[in-house]
Amino acid sequence: MSGAIPRRRQDLVVGELAGGAEVVLLDSATEKVVSLNSSAAAIWYLCDGRRDAAAIAQEVLETLPGLEPRAVGDEVRRTLETLASHGLLEG
């Protein structure tokens, strides 16, 4: 996903559980359900087609100060790869 500008799929049915602590995504075409923890969900929501992985990591760091920038960058990249492998991103 290096250099890519990820965009979350808009055709998924989104449900929030436990006050947003978990997000469940349903692909009605395939009937596939994917559950995201709060961290993965936050990254998925930031996939708006305007930010690359570095910008998403920066947004996470600004929202949750005190985290290690390199660790956040690595986590964002891993999460984006996982989201893409589950077909939750466009393109």
Secondary structure as a PSIPRED ss2 file (coil, helix, strand):
# PSIPRED VFORMAT (PSIPRED V4.0)

   1 M C   1.000  0.000  0.000
   2 S C   1.000  0.000  0.000
   3 G C   1.000  0.000  0.000
   4 A C   1.000  0.000  0.000
   5 I C   1.000  0.000  0.000
   6 P C   1.000  0.000  0.000
   7 R E   0.000  0.000  1.000
   8 R E   0.000  0.000  1.000
   9 R C   1.000  0.000  0.000
  10 Q C   1.000  0.000  0.000
  11 D C   1.000  0.000  0.000
  12 L C   1.000  0.000  0.000
  13 V E   0.000  0.000  1.000
  14 V E   0.000  0.000  1.000
  15 G E   0.000  0.000  1.000
  16 E E   0.000  0.000  1.000
  17 L E   0.000  0.000  1.000
  18 A H   0.000  1.000  0.000
  19 G H   0.000  1.000  0.000
  20 G H   0.000  1.000  0.000
  21 A C   1.000  0.000  0.000
  22 E E   0.000  0.000  1.000
  23 V E   0.000  0.000  1.000
  24 V E   0.000  0.000  1.000
  25 L E   0.000  0.000  1.000
  26 L E   0.000  0.000  1.000
  27 D E   0.000  0.000  1.000
  28 S C   1.000  0.000  0.000
  29 A C   1.000  0.000  0.000
  30 T C   1.000  0.000  0.000
  31 E C   1.000  0.000  0.000
  32 K E   0.000  0.000  1.000
  33 V E   0.000  0.000  1.000
  34 V E   0.000  0.000  1.000
  35 S E   0.000  0.000  1.000
  36 L E   0.000  0.000  1.000
  37 N E   0.000  0.000  1.000
  38 S H   0.000  1.000  0.000
  39 S H   0.000  1.000  0.000
  40 A H   0.000  1.000  0.000
  41 A H   0.000  1.000  0.000
  42 A H   0.000  1.000  0.000
  43 I H   0.000  1.000  0.000
  44 W H   0.000  1.000  0.000
  45 Y H   0.000  1.000  0.000
  46 L H   0.000  1.000  0.000
  47 C C   1.000  0.000  0.000
  48 D E   0.000  0.000  1.000
  49 G C   1.000  0.000  0.000
  50 R C   1.000  0.000  0.000
  51 R C   1.000  0.000  0.000
  52 D C   1.000  0.000  0.000
  53 A H   0.000  1.000  0.000
  54 A H   0.000  1.000  0.000
  55 A H   0.000  1.000  0.000
  56 I H   0.000  1.000  0.000
  57 A H   0.000  1.000  0.000
  58 Q H   0.000  1.000  0.000
  59 E H   0.000  1.000  0.000
  60 V H   0.000  1.000  0.000
  61 L H   0.000  1.000  0.000
  62 E H   0.000  1.000  0.000
  63 T H   0.000  1.000  0.000
  64 L C   1.000  0.000  0.000
  65 P C   1.000  0.000  0.000
  66 G C   1.000  0.000  0.000
  67 L C   1.000  0.000  0.000
  68 E C   1.000  0.000  0.000
  69 P H   0.000  1.000  0.000
  70 R H   0.000  1.000  0.000
  71 A H   0.000  1.000  0.000
  72 V H   0.000  1.000  0.000
  73 G H   0.000  1.000  0.000
  74 D H   0.000  1.000  0.000
  75 E H   0.000  1.000  0.000
  76 V H   0.000  1.000  0.000
  77 R H   0.000  1.000  0.000
  78 R H   0.000  1.000  0.000
  79 T H   0.000  1.000  0.000
  80 L H   0.000  1.000  0.000
  81 E H   0.000  1.000  0.000
  82 T H   0.000  1.000  0.000
  83 L H   0.000  1.000  0.000
  84 A H   0.000  1.000  0.000
  85 S H   0.000  1.000  0.000
  86 H C   1.000  0.000  0.000
  87 G C   1.000  0.000  0.000
  88 L C   1.000  0.000  0.000
  89 L E   0.000  0.000  1.000
  90 E C   1.000  0.000  0.000
  91 G C   1.000  0.000  0.000
